[in-house]
Amino acid sequence: MRHHWMVGAALAALSLFCHAQQYEIHDLGKAGGIGSIALDVNKKLMAVGITGWDADGLWRPGLFSPYHAAAAIETPGPGTATGINKKGEVVGDYSTFAGGFGFIWKNNRLATMPSNGWRGISPAAINDQSEIVGGGVLCCSGNASHAWKYSNGKLTDLGTWGGVSAFAVAINKQGDIAGNRIKYTVDGVQVEEGIRIIDGQARALKGALPGSSVHLSSMNDRGDAAGYMYPSPGSNTTAFAFVNGKSKIIGSGQYGSAQSINNKGQVVGALQNPESFDAYAFLWKEGTLTNLNELPEVRAAGWIHLQRAAAISDEGVIVGLGFNAQNQGHAFMLVPRKNSGDRVDR
């Protein structure tokens, strides 16, 4: 009887292994310089972020694909690509001695976004309808950041959402917006609240205790969000997801942040190992937490460490920052295999 139980347990374990999601992992390389980081990805396996550039040794917005060499968007100064949509339109920002500028890159052409009286604008995200959101400082409003939306060639000031400053970080296909506001400052510590603008109505996510903060990083088409919180003033951050109207802590007892949530409720980000204190990239869904470094594909490919997962597409493609077999900090991409039950050796 005991023998039958052991056989059954072994078969169950084998079945679980065979049906676990398997991935292909890609080193996305760099255009030059010292390394690269991927920050967003679309359904066509096009990723964007930051790459080194040999022309002046400074960071530039990066373009990545598992099937092409990494490339840099040649901005007038150092910059970052922060978002990409299904059309391949890219947004981000760059800086020069004259200040900071937002950009849109499409059809292999770079266009600087109109300032319209702003001292600087930083695009954070773009949806498939080519609507862009971010934050910036108006010419005559002190140093307070305002959230804004750009659509059909018009930049609209969204204000500070009832705080002293605000910044938009995400926009979904319905045009709903997520961002953050600094509500007030106590003893030099800023108290932050997450804001979701859904159907035109502002909904705040606040810390549970006085002086605690909530910061949103991402929002999906259902209005679910992901980010991090400061449980108390000056504390380390805790990763969380806001799903179906409830906040859920990710990696209880571990410091970290959630960076992206897709329409399947999958969340990625970085957590800190409580024993080694190293940050590691994670995938989370419905209470199940996966350290991406423990995937057999990652170990087999020789990666030393996946440090941060920055974005996940609706297809489950994950991008971020890792250290490859040569201990170089490179952008990585994990692509789910369609037939997870089939071992694919390449």
C-alpha positions in Angstrom: 0.0 0.0 0.0 2.8 2.3 0.9 4.5 1.5 -2.4 1.3 2.4 -4.3 1.2 5.8 -2.5 4.8 6.5 -3.4 4.2 5.7 -7.0 1.1 7.9 -7.0 3.0 10.8 -5.5 5.8 10.4 -8.0 3.4 10.4 -10.9 1.6 13.5 -9.5 5.0 15.3 -9.2 5.9 14.4 -12.7 2.5 15.6 -14.0 3.0 18.9 -12.2 6.4 19.3 -13.8 5.2 18.5 -17.3 2.3 21.0 -17.1 4.4 23.8 -15.5 4.9 26.8 -17.8 8.2 26.5 -19.6 10.0 29.4 -21.3 12.6 30.3 -23.8 15.1 32.8 -22.4 16.8 35.4 -24.5 19.8 37.7 -23.9 18.7 40.9 -25.6 22.2 42.3 -25.7 23.2 45.9 -25.8 23.9 48.5 -28.5 27.2 49.4 -26.9 28.6 50.7 -23.6 28.3 48.8 -20.4 24.9 47.1 -20.5 21.1 47.3 -21.0 17.8 47.0 -19.2 14.3 46.2 -20.7 11.4 48.1 -19.2 8.4 47.3 -21.4 7.3 44.7 -24.1 4.5 44.4 -26.6 2.8 41.3 -28.1 5.2 41.3 -31.1 8.2 40.6 -28.8 9.5 44.1 -29.2 11.0 45.5 -26.0 12.3 48.9 -25.0 14.3 50.3 -22.2 17.9 51.5 -21.8 21.1 50.5 -23.6 24.7 51.7 -23.5 25.8 53.6 -26.6 29.4 53.8 -27.8 29.1 57.2 -29.5 29.5 59.1 -26.2 29.5 56.3 -23.6 26.1 57.5 -22.2 22.8 55.7 -21.8 20.3 55.9 -24.7 16.7 54.6 -25.2 17.0 51.0 -26.2 15.2 48.8 -28.8 15.3 45.1 -28.3 14.1 41.9 -30.0 15.1 38.3 -29.6 15.6 38.1 -33.4 17.6 41.3 -34.0 20.6 43.1 -32.5 19.9 45.6 -29.8 19.7 49.2 -31.1 19.7 52.7 -29.6 17.3 55.5 -30.4 19.7 58.3 -31.2 18.4 61.0 -28.9 20.3 64.4 -28.5 21.2 63.4 -25.0 21.0 60.5 -22.6 17.5 59.0 -22.2 15.2 56.2 -21.5 12.4 54.4 -23.5 9.6 53.8 -21.0 6.7 52.4 -23.1 5.8 50.6 -26.3 2.4 49.7 -27.8 1.3 47.0 -30.3 2.0 49.3 -33.2 5.6 49.6 -32.2 5.3 53.3 -31.1 7.8 54.1 -28.4 7.8 56.8 -25.8 10.4 58.0 -23.3 12.5 61.0 -22.4 16.0 62.5 -22.8 17.9 65.3 -21.4 20.3 68.0 -22.7 21.8 71.1 -21.3 18.6 72.9 -22.3 16.4 70.6 -20.1 14.4 67.4 -20.2 12.2 66.4 -23.2 9.6 63.8 -24.0 9.8 61.9 -27.2 7.7 59.7 -29.5 9.5 57.2 -31.8 7.6 55.6 -34.7 8.4 54.5 -38.2 12.1 54.8 -37.3 11.6 58.6 -36.7 12.1 60.5 -33.5 9.7 63.3 -32.6 10.1 65.6 -29.6 6.8 66.1 -27.8 5.5 69.7 -27.8 6.2 71.4 -24.4 3.2 73.7 -24.5 4.7 75.9 -21.8 6.0 73.0 -19.6 9.5 73.1 -18.3 9.9 69.4 -18.8 7.7 66.4 -19.5 8.4 62.7 -18.9 6.2 60.1 -20.7 5.6 57.0 -18.7 3.3 54.8 -20.8 1.4 54.6 -24.2 -1.7 52.5 -25.0 -2.7 50.9 -28.2 -4.8 53.9 -29.1 -1.5 56.0 -29.0 -2.6 57.9 -25.9 0.3 58.8 -23.7 0.5 59.7 -20.0 3.3 61.0 -17.7 4.3 63.8 -15.5 6.1 67.2 -15.7 6.5 70.7 -14.4 4.6 73.7 -15.7 6.6 76.8 -16.4 4.9 78.9 -13.7 3.8 76.4 -11.1 7.0 76.1 -9.0 8.6 72.7 -8.9 5.4 70.7 -8.4 4.9 67.8 -10.8 1.5 67.6 -12.6 0.1 64.5 -14.3 -0.8 64.9 -18.0 -2.3 63.1 -20.9 -1.3 63.4 -24.6 -3.9 62.5 -27.3 -4.4 63.5 -30.9 -1.6 66.1 -30.7 -2.9 67.7 -27.5 -1.3 67.8 -24.1 -3.8 68.0 -21.3 -2.8 69.0 -17.8 -4.4 66.6 -15.3 -3.3 68.6 -12.3 -2.1 67.2 -9.0 -5.2 65.1 -8.2 -5.7 66.8 -4.9 -2.1 66.4 -3.8 0.8 68.8 -3.8 2.2 67.0 -6.9 1.2 64.1 -9.2 2.5 61.8 -11.9 0.6 59.4 -14.2 2.3 56.0 -14.8 -0.2 53.9 -16.8 -3.1 54.1 -19.3 -5.2 51.1 -20.4 -7.2 50.5 -23.6 -10.3 52.3 -22.1 -8.2 55.4 -21.4 -8.3 54.8 -17.6 -5.3 56.2 -15.9 -3.2 55.2 -12.9 -0.7 57.3 -11.1 0.4 58.7 -7.8 0.0 61.9 -5.8 2.1 63.3 -3.0 -0.5 64.1 -0.4 1.6 65.8 2.2 5.0 65.8 3.8 5.7 64.9 7.5 9.1 65.5 9.0 10.7 65.5 5.6 8.9 62.2 4.5 6.5 62.3 1.6 3.2 60.5 2.1 2.1 59.1 -1.3 -1.3 57.7 -2.5 -2.0 55.7 -5.6 -4.7 57.1 -7.9 -6.8 55.3 -10.4 -9.0 57.4 -12.8 -11.6 54.9 -13.9 -14.6 56.2 -16.0 -13.5 59.7 -15.2 -13.7 59.1 -11.4 -10.7 59.3 -9.2 -10.2 56.4 -6.7 -7.4 56.6 -4.2 -5.4 53.8 -2.7 -4.1 54.9 0.7 -1.8 53.4 3.3 -3.5 51.6 6.2 -1.6 53.6 8.9 -0.9 57.3 9.3 2.2 58.3 7.4 2.2 55.1 5.3 2.4 55.4 1.5 1.1 53.5 -1.6 2.8 53.8 -5.0 1.3 52.4 -8.2 3.5 51.1 -11.0 1.0 49.5 -13.4 -2.7 49.0 -14.2 -4.4 46.5 -16.5 -7.6 46.8 -18.6 -9.8 45.7 -15.6 -8.4 48.4 -13.3 -6.3 46.0 -11.3 -3.0 47.5 -10.2 0.4 46.7 -8.9 3.0 48.6 -7.1 4.6 48.9 -3.7 3.9 50.5 -0.3 5.7 51.9 2.7 3.9 50.3 5.7 5.3 53.1 7.9 7.2 56.3 7.4 10.8 55.6 6.3 10.3 51.8 6.1 11.4 49.6 3.3 8.9 48.9 0.5 6.5 45.9 0.3 5.3 44.7 -3.1 1.5 44.4 -3.6 -1.2 43.8 -6.1 -4.7 45.3 -6.0 -6.9 42.7 -7.6 -10.7 42.5 -7.6 -10.9 45.4 -5.2 -8.6 43.8 -2.6 -4.9 44.5 -1.8 -2.7 41.4 -1.7 0.9 41.4 -0.3 3.5 39.7 -2.5 6.3 37.9 -0.8 5.2 38.4 2.8 8.2 39.3 5.0 10.3 40.3 2.0 11.1 43.8 0.8 10.4 44.7 -2.8 8.2 46.2 -5.5 5.7 45.0 -8.1 6.4 46.6 -11.5 3.8 45.3 -13.9 0.4 43.5 -14.0 -1.2 42.0 -17.2 -4.8 41.2 -18.0 -4.4 37.7 -16.6 -3.6 39.0 -13.2 0.1 38.0 -13.5 2.4 40.4 -11.7 6.2 40.8 -12.0 8.8 42.8 -10.1 11.7 42.4 -7.7 11.9 41.0 -4.2 14.8 40.9 -1.7 16.1 37.5 -0.5 15.9 37.8 3.3 19.0 35.6 3.7 21.4 36.9 1.0 19.7 40.4 0.7 20.1 40.0 -3.1 17.2 41.3 -5.2 15.5 38.7 -7.5 13.0 38.8 -10.3 9.6 37.3 -9.5 6.3 36.2 -11.1 3.2 36.2 -9.0 -0.4 35.1 -9.6 -3.2 34.4 -7.2 -0.9 33.9 -4.3 1.6 31.7 -6.1 5.1 33.3 -6.1 7.9 32.1 -8.5 11.5 33.1 -8.2 12.4 33.4 -11.9 16.0 32.3 -11.1 14.7 28.9 -10.2 13.4 28.2 -13.7 15.3 25.3 -15.2 15.6 27.2 -18.5 17.4 30.1 -16.7 19.9 27.8 -15.0 20.5 25.8 -18.2 21.2 29.0 -20.2 24.0 29.9 -17.7 22.4 33.1 -16.4 24.0 34.1 -13.1 21.1 36.1 -11.7 17.8 37.7 -12.9 17.6 40.7 -10.7 14.5 42.5 -11.8 11.4 41.8 -13.9 10.1 45.1 -15.2 7.1 44.2 -17.4 4.9 41.3 -18.5 2.7 41.3 -21.6 -0.8 39.7 -21.8 0.9 36.8 -23.5 3.1 36.2 -20.5 6.3 37.5 -22.0 8.6 38.9 -19.2 11.4 41.4 -19.6 13.8 43.0 -17.2 17.5 43.0 -16.0 19.7 40.0 -15.5 23.4 39.1 -15.4 24.3 36.6 -18.1 27.0 33.9 -18.0 29.7 36.5 -18.6 28.3 38.5 -15.6 27.2 41.3 -17.9 24.1 43.3 -16.9 21.8 42.7 -19.9 18.1 43.0 -20.8 16.5 39.6 -20.8 13.2 38.2 -22.2 11.3 35.1 -21.1 8.9 33.8 -23.8 6.4 31.2 -22.7 6.5 28.0 -24.8 3.1 27.3 -26.3 3.1 23.6 -25.5 4.3 23.6 -21.9 3.8 19.9 -21.5 6.3 19.1 -24.3 10.0 19.3 -23.5 11.6 21.4 -26.2 15.4 21.1 -26.5 17.1 23.6 -28.8 
